[in-house]
């Protein structure tokens, strides 16, 4: 019954284009326009019962409802929007910390305009505020499309997600625009607080499965694989060192300390992690020196030249760095002198000897160079009454040396 | 600029105190103050504990050492604008709260310099927004650190702005210029260089039009320069050679304080069995006003410092009369007046001798080679040898910042091939940990490296920040145009310098100093523009009515950190031109601070 009545009013209104008076053109237009979209047939099929002629029962609308009240009903049908404020004005209010309202910006166009205006302020707080408003009011594809076109907004949003460690949203956002260059950061963001080697290893495993394809740079990929290898090694060795060279240090240290330990493991680790010779030798030098294994140092860094049959220092470390590096460990003097003797360039060895206070070696160098004046000057720098002092003194008086000056 | 302006700048803290009083007096109940560890030093500079205690303060805590239960006092937390610290504070407060019936108006979180709206959202989500937790933004006035140095003392800005491109804190620069306008007026002539600095300029203009205006009609400064840190990376990458700068390199200066206490259990070796160099304990303020010895040596070339200190010691001895020569009342007078001065001077000399010795012990073994290498990098010579030195210190120094710094310098000057870059990175990861695997991405973001070509797919062109001309153009061409690199560095007089390049051993003059020199010498603006344009977006304001500068004084604002070497170079320029330069920045940094920012994991 009730449906019938409604139907009737519906039809009548449609056909006559009802209005109280002709002032309100828009409402009239609206009603009449609507009729165009409905075909008589479709109405009949859409509504279960056919329209009845109920005109007799219907009162004129003005007797049913006052104009004022009908206006209230109609206002409710087509509400006027909350006061719209110019985008520029709103953004300015945001910058100046005055009250503002974003809910009046509904259309996509307005939202984009809002974001554009926000980015011109270069105020990250304002930009992020608009971004979060868009995030709440747009679906993900629209949201990502809009912010990816505006780099200030994009960075601001990524920073926001990063500071909250929302790695899942971050990777969605990065992938939505195919930004693979930053995808690698997500793994580090997520793994930095994981305390255990196993935890990091499994996180890395997952990351490789999920995102390896998205990383463009082959070299970046191989860094991740190296990392994985290192973590696997650490897991089996039950170690917690921070880096490959630290691991090598610990490995060397424990090997030098326990007699008869297997040194092959060190070499195996060097090969596995492709440790550079410089890094490798530097660790060996320091760990051996700290363990006071001087003989081992000498045998490791001194080789005989097959051609000249003379001993030379063989190392990728610059010879001065090698000696000064060793000197910091206070080695016995004979170790230093043995190494000094293996430096073919006498200028270098002479200079080093002076730096490392190998007085006797330095005095001998002066004698070899037949530099009497140099030796006199140097003698005055030697500790008075020391053995070397007298040695220099006696050399100066010696008749065997043919001084050049 | 005269000493009156200097006194005004010293007194900026009075205004900050007034701001702080307003915050503390907003509630009349007894209060507890809780400070983030990093924020204590600036507060010592601004007001000190005694002043704080005058505001009905009951207890003062460190955030990290808060008790499990708290009194009924109103709580004021002081933290920097940092989401993590904010989270810590919120969690702490939640542990004190009765969730069913939370106290109202008990918890105040003062956030320096700015409360971000996203922080407010977090509180809303927890249902802790006012009146449970009240957030109070507080941007203090620039802090006067020393003669001609002002600092906002806001940490991590370089990382936020240049690496993460997070602009949340950028407006504080404009705000501080608005603040300063009330004290020193608005400098008319303005030169702005760099993308962020241009943003600061437009924000400043907005504040000047929309916010209350200064009643100072005349400015104390002839001009204002605002410049981005990334316009002149070498000034923080190069090894400085002046005393103050080296103090910051070796000890790390915090808010003008240099403090170091060795740990009791200092190991003999580092983690890779390199023998450790012991540092002498020190505690002093880098304050040329109070410490005449520091004033004498702060800008000296380092090798001259120890001999200078020994001269000062001798002078002190000769000033010290023996009591036998003095009458009794003379002795009395001496004890009352000069003895005090002599004693404090003696103390200062001892402190600086200890510090100087530590600098020698820490840097001595590589200082010369480092300076030589940097010199040949700037002269664009011996690329192979320079790279070999880089490889060497990467291994032998066991210091990730030092080697990364040199790498960055090479990357922006002589440029590195793909193989050289990857060789370095792989060794770096092996030496210091694969957990730094994000480093390359960070280096690209800060324009030390150029991005991969392959990645410019889909709509990425819109996202990847356009590489500023700085990295693509030839570093040497612009540096030579600005005459930053002396042709014969070895001829530069380092002991009694007349060229500002002495701060880097004669090899480089900071850009801020060169810009200041051009402006103070009234070089035609067209010429200046031609020299600076290739470095980044350049804006000059009010050129007609205010250039040449009406006063020989400049306020220079560096966005992203300032170095003591730049300060020293500007101090020399001041002396050479009879002008006054005040430098302002978010913080005084070294290259190591920049590197620390690069090496911090994403999301930190």
Contacts between the chains, C-beta under 8 A, distances in Angstrom:
chain1	res1	chain2	res2	distance
A	92	B	206	7.7
A	92	B	210	7.3
A	95	B	171	7.7
A	95	B	203	7.8
A	95	B	206	6.6
A	96	B	206	7.9
A	96	B	210	5.5
A	96	B	211	7.2
A	121	B	203	7.2
A	122	B	167	5.4
A	122	B	170	5.9
A	122	B	171	8.0
A	122	B	196	7.6
A	122	B	199	3.5
A	122	B	202	7.4
A	122	B	203	6.7
A	123	B	167	6.3
A	123	B	168	7.9
A	123	B	170	6.7
A	123	B	171	4.9
A	123	B	203	6.9
A	124	B	166	5.4
A	124	B	167	3.3
A	124	B	168	3.5
A	124	B	169	7.1
A	124	B	170	6.4
A	125	B	114	7.1
A	125	B	116	5.1
A	125	B	117	5.7
A	125	B	118	7.8
A	125	B	168	5.2
A	125	B	171	7.6
A	127	B	167	6.5
A	128	B	116	7.5
A	128	B	117	7.1
A	128	B	118	6.0
A	128	B	168	7.0
A	129	B	117	5.0
A	129	B	118	7.9
A	132	B	118	7.2
A	132	B	121	7.3
A	148	B	459	6.1
A	148	B	462	6.6
A	148	B	463	6.1
A	149	B	459	7.1
A	149	B	462	5.3
A	150	B	462	7.9
A	151	B	165	7.6
A	151	B	462	6.7
A	151	B	463	5.6
A	151	B	464	8.0
A	151	B	465	6.0
A	152	B	165	7.3
A	152	B	167	6.6
A	154	B	463	5.6
A	155	B	164	6.8
A	155	B	165	3.5
A	155	B	166	6.7
A	155	B	167	7.9
A	155	B	465	8.0
A	156	B	165	7.5
A	156	B	166	6.2
A	156	B	167	6.4
A	156	B	168	7.6
A	158	B	164	7.7
A	159	B	160	7.7
A	159	B	164	4.6
A	159	B	165	7.2
A	159	B	166	3.9
A	159	B	168	7.8
A	160	B	118	6.4
A	162	B	164	7.3
A	162	B	602	5.7
A	162	B	603	4.0
A	163	B	83	4.3
A	163	B	84	7.2
A	163	B	603	6.3
A	164	B	83	6.8
A	165	B	603	5.3
A	177	B	458	6.5
A	177	B	459	5.8
A	177	B	460	6.6
A	177	B	463	6.5
A	178	B	457	5.9
A	178	B	458	4.5
A	178	B	459	7.7
A	178	B	460	6.4
A	179	B	455	8.0
A	179	B	460	5.9
A	179	B	463	6.2
A	180	B	455	6.3
A	181	B	441	6.4
A	181	B	444	7.1
A	181	B	451	6.4
A	181	B	452	6.9
A	181	B	455	5.0
A	181	B	464	7.5
A	182	B	441	6.1
A	184	B	437	6.9
A	184	B	438	6.4
A	184	B	441	6.1
A	185	B	438	4.8
A	185	B	441	5.5
A	185	B	602	4.1
A	186	B	602	7.6
A	187	B	437	7.8
A	188	B	435	6.8
A	188	B	437	6.1
A	188	B	438	4.4
A	188	B	601	5.3
A	188	B	602	5.7
A	189	B	601	6.4
A	189	B	602	4.4
A	189	B	603	4.1
A	191	B	435	7.3
A	192	B	435	6.7
A	192	B	601	4.1
A	192	B	603	7.6
A	192	B	604	7.1
A	216	B	452	6.3
A	216	B	454	5.0
A	216	B	455	5.5
A	217	B	452	5.7
A	217	B	454	7.7
A	219	B	422	5.2
A	220	B	440	7.2
A	223	B	425	7.4
A	223	B	426	7.1
A	223	B	429	6.3
A	223	B	434	7.0
A	223	B	437	5.4
A	224	B	437	7.0
A	226	B	426	7.7
A	226	B	429	7.4
A	226	B	434	6.8
A	227	B	429	7.7
A	227	B	434	3.8
A	227	B	437	6.4
A	230	B	434	6.1
A	242	B	271	7.3
A	242	B	432	7.5
A	242	B	433	4.8
A	242	B	435	7.8
A	243	B	429	7.7
A	243	B	430	6.5
A	243	B	431	6.0
A	243	B	432	5.4
A	243	B	433	4.2
A	243	B	434	7.5
A	244	B	429	7.8
A	244	B	430	4.1
A	244	B	431	7.4
A	244	B	434	7.8
A	245	B	272	6.1
A	245	B	395	7.9
A	245	B	430	6.0
A	245	B	431	5.1
A	246	B	271	5.4
A	246	B	272	6.2
A	249	B	271	7.0
A	249	B	272	4.7
A	249	B	273	6.0
A	253	B	273	7.1
A	273	B	430	6.5
A	274	B	426	7.9
A	275	B	430	6.2
A	276	B	395	8.0
A	276	B	427	5.7
A	276	B	430	7.5
A	278	B	391	6.4
A	278	B	392	7.3
A	278	B	395	5.3
A	279	B	395	5.1
A	279	B	427	6.5
A	279	B	430	6.4
A	279	B	431	6.4
A	282	B	395	4.9
A	282	B	396	6.1
A	283	B	272	6.3
A	283	B	273	7.7
A	286	B	269	7.9
A	286	B	272	6.2
A	286	B	273	4.1
A	286	B	274	5.7
A	287	B	273	5.1
A	289	B	273	7.5
A	290	B	269	6.0
A	290	B	273	4.3
A	317	B	392	7.9
A	318	B	392	6.5
A	321	B	392	6.3
A	321	B	396	6.1
A	324	B	365	6.7
A	325	B	396	6.4
A	328	B	274	7.5
A	328	B	275	4.5
A	329	B	275	6.1
